[in-house]
Amino acid sequence: MQKIILLCIVTVLLCTSCQSKKKENSNINIGTKKEKISPYNLGKKIFNGKGKCYTCHKVDKKSIGPSIIKITKIYKQQGGDLIAFLKQEAKPIVDPETYTVMKTNFAIIKTFTEEELKAVAVYMANINTNKTQ
């Protein structure tokens, strides 16, 4: 009789042990899928987040640096490469006199991936048409 009781206890312990491991393992996988985000929204997140670009660049008015609208307009008109500028591979074409202020931010920009740089450019180029996103 004692062997039967002992066998039942061991069986119950094994069953509950397996179930708790299953629950633990199922929780591990939650949130591991990479969330899809559009280039515009990624650019917006970087511009207003880790890039801190918003501190000097406003959408439609000059602040410390030129407005986003002015930057994208001039780069489009002159066929400039904004990403090359952000990588320090091209000279500034918008307000070169404020370039020394911008130089201090290149330490942050150097941490951006190629995808993040492209996303910032997409955000800036489309800010007027995507304000609601």
C-alpha positions in Angstrom: 0.0 0.0 0.0 2.8 2.4 0.8 4.4 1.7 -2.6 1.2 2.6 -4.3 0.9 5.9 -2.4 4.5 6.7 -3.0 4.0 5.9 -6.8 1.0 8.2 -6.9 2.9 11.0 -5.2 5.8 10.7 -7.6 3.5 10.6 -10.6 1.7 13.7 -9.4 5.0 15.5 -8.8 6.3 14.5 -12.3 3.1 15.7 -14.0 3.0 19.0 -12.3 6.7 19.5 -12.9 6.3 18.9 -16.6 3.3 21.3 -16.8 5.2 24.1 -15.1 8.1 23.7 -17.5 5.7 23.9 -20.4 4.3 27.1 -19.0 7.7 28.5 -18.5 8.8 27.6 -22.0 5.7 29.1 -23.6 6.4 32.4 -21.8 9.9 32.5 -23.2 8.7 32.8 -26.8 6.3 35.7 -26.1 7.6 38.9 -27.7 10.5 37.3 -29.6 8.9 38.1 -33.0 10.4 41.2 -34.5 7.6 43.8 -34.9 7.3 45.2 -38.4 7.5 48.9 -38.6 7.3 51.1 -41.7 10.4 53.1 -42.7 8.5 56.3 -42.1 7.6 55.3 -38.5 11.1 54.0 -37.8 12.5 57.2 -39.1 10.1 59.2 -36.9 11.0 57.1 -33.9 14.8 57.7 -34.5 14.4 61.4 -35.3 12.4 62.0 -32.1 14.3 59.4 -30.0 17.8 58.2 -30.0 18.8 60.7 -32.8 17.5 63.7 -30.8 17.2 65.5 -34.2 14.1 67.2 -33.0 16.1 69.3 -30.6 17.5 71.3 -33.5 15.2 70.7 -36.5 11.5 71.6 -36.5 9.1 70.6 -39.3 8.4 74.0 -40.8 10.5 76.6 -39.1 14.2 77.3 -38.4 15.3 76.5 -34.9 19.0 75.9 -34.1 19.2 74.1 -37.5 17.1 74.5 -40.7 13.6 73.1 -40.9 13.0 69.6 -42.2 11.0 71.1 -45.1 13.9 73.4 -46.1 16.4 70.5 -45.8 14.4 68.1 -48.0 13.5 70.8 -50.5 17.1 71.9 -51.0 18.4 68.3 -51.2 15.8 67.5 -53.8 16.4 70.6 -55.9 20.2 70.1 -55.8 20.2 66.3 -56.1 22.0 66.1 -52.8 22.4 62.9 -50.9 21.2 63.3 -47.3 22.4 59.9 -46.2 25.9 60.7 -47.5 25.9 63.9 -45.5 24.7 62.1 -42.4 27.6 59.6 -42.9 30.0 62.6 -43.3 30.7 61.6 -46.9 29.2 64.8 -48.4 29.5 68.4 -47.5 26.5 70.3 -46.1 24.4 72.1 -48.7 21.8 73.6 -46.4 23.0 76.4 -44.0 26.7 75.4 -44.1 27.3 78.1 -41.4 25.5 76.0 -38.8 27.4 72.9 -39.8 29.8 73.2 -36.8 26.8 72.8 -34.5 25.7 69.7 -36.4 29.1 68.2 -36.1 28.6 67.5 -32.5 25.7 65.2 -33.4 27.7 62.9 -35.7 28.8 60.8 -32.7 25.1 59.8 -32.3 24.5 59.4 -36.0 27.5 57.1 -36.3 25.5 54.6 -34.2 22.7 54.4 -36.8 22.5 51.3 -39.0 22.1 51.8 -42.8 18.4 50.9 -42.3 18.0 53.6 -39.7 19.7 56.2 -41.8 17.4 55.4 -44.8 14.4 55.5 -42.5 15.3 59.0 -41.2 15.6 60.2 -44.8 12.2 58.6 -45.6 10.6 60.3 -42.6 12.1 63.7 -43.4 11.1 63.5 -47.1 7.5 62.5 -46.3 6.8 64.4 -43.1 4.2 66.7 -44.8 2.3 63.9 -46.4 2.4 61.5 -43.4 1.7 63.7 -40.4 -1.1 61.5 -39.2 1.0 58.3 -39.2 
